[in-house]
Amino acid sequence: MKKKKGIGLRYAAWGWWHALRHERNMRIHAGAAAAAVAVGAYARLDRDEWLWVALSIAVVWSAECVNTAMERVVDLVVGTEREPLAKAAKDTAAAAVLILAAFSLVVAGTVLVPAVFARLVE
Ligand SMILES: Nc1ncnc2c1ncn2[C@@H]1O[C@H](COP(=O)(O)OP(=O)(O)OP(=O)(O)O)[C@@H](O)[C@H]1O
């Protein structure tokens, strides 16, 4: 069967929009990313510094999308039942987001903060 080009991209965009609409944490990550880009533009980051910022945004958004997918699948399978394995699956996926959010804070502290100070004293 011939696969229509571009369809996969549309589904992926829908998935991202779904996470943004339904997950408060995804909206917080989007706000943090917008703030990081604005601060980076003010601080006139160089190419390598932008790469660190872009990497932070990409990994946190990706983890949140996977976390959202995990929540949906768990809810689909177990419904309203309380299940230790459902809890383990959801909490472990949430831990992945937390670890990468902590990484993005390290990037903010080591890349963005010094760049802003350098701009302020120039
Ligand atoms: N079916 C379940 N069985 C046992 N524990 C659950 C189950 N569903 C959720 N939990 C527990 O409740 C927590 C919150 O789950 P819930 O699905 O209500 O919110 P969430 O969508 O995971 O949270 P958020 O979207 O804010 O990250 C989970 O991290 C897990 O610890």
PDBQT file of the ligand as one rigid body, heavy atoms in Angstrom, charges set to zero:
ROOT
HETATM    1  N1  LIG A 201      -4.228   3.497  37.613  1.00  0.00    +0.000 N 
HETATM    2  C1  LIG A 201      -3.405   3.915  38.593  1.00  0.00    +0.000 A 
HETATM    3  N2  LIG A 201      -3.016   3.061  39.559  1.00  0.00    +0.000 NA
HETATM    4  C2  LIG A 201      -2.198   3.468  40.546  1.00  0.00    +0.000 A 
HETATM    5  N3  LIG A 201      -1.683   4.710  40.653  1.00  0.00    +0.000 NA
HETATM    6  C3  LIG A 201      -2.028   5.607  39.707  1.00  0.00    +0.000 A 
HETATM    7  C4  LIG A 201      -2.910   5.247  38.630  1.00  0.00    +0.000 A 
HETATM    8  N4  LIG A 201      -3.065   6.351  37.843  1.00  0.00    +0.000 NA
HETATM    9  C5  LIG A 201      -2.338   7.310  38.407  1.00  0.00    +0.000 A 
HETATM   10  N5  LIG A 201      -1.703   6.884  39.518  1.00  0.00    +0.000 N 
HETATM   11  C6  LIG A 201      -0.805   7.672  40.391  1.00  0.00    +0.000 C 
HETATM   12  O1  LIG A 201      -1.286   9.005  40.458  1.00  0.00    +0.000 OA
HETATM   13  C7  LIG A 201      -0.309   9.877  39.886  1.00  0.00    +0.000 C 
HETATM   14  C8  LIG A 201      -1.035  10.935  39.099  1.00  0.00    +0.000 C 
HETATM   15  O2  LIG A 201      -1.590  10.302  37.976  1.00  0.00    +0.000 OA
HETATM   16  P1  LIG A 201      -2.623  11.056  37.033  1.00  0.00    +0.000 P 
HETATM   17  O3  LIG A 201      -2.808  10.215  35.815  1.00  0.00    +0.000 OA
HETATM   18  O4  LIG A 201      -3.830  11.421  37.809  1.00  0.00    +0.000 OA
HETATM   19  O5  LIG A 201      -1.928  12.380  36.763  1.00  0.00    +0.000 OA
HETATM   20  P2  LIG A 201      -0.837  12.596  35.723  1.00  0.00    +0.000 P 
HETATM   21  O6  LIG A 201      -1.614  12.871  34.498  1.00  0.00    +0.000 OA
HETATM   22  O7  LIG A 201       0.108  11.412  35.763  1.00  0.00    +0.000 OA
HETATM   23  O8  LIG A 201      -0.110  13.844  36.289  1.00  0.00    +0.000 OA
HETATM   24  P3  LIG A 201       0.538  14.986  35.416  1.00  0.00    +0.000 P 
HETATM   25  O9  LIG A 201      -0.216  15.066  34.129  1.00  0.00    +0.000 OA
HETATM   26  O10 LIG A 201       0.377  16.184  36.287  1.00  0.00    +0.000 OA
HETATM   27  O11 LIG A 201       1.975  14.564  35.207  1.00  0.00    +0.000 OA
HETATM   28  C9  LIG A 201       0.609   8.979  39.056  1.00  0.00    +0.000 C 
HETATM   29  O12 LIG A 201       1.901   9.534  38.901  1.00  0.00    +0.000 OA
HETATM   30  C10 LIG A 201       0.601   7.700  39.861  1.00  0.00    +0.000 C 
HETATM   31  O13 LIG A 201       1.513   7.800  40.944  1.00  0.00    +0.000 OA
ENDROOT
TORSDOF 0
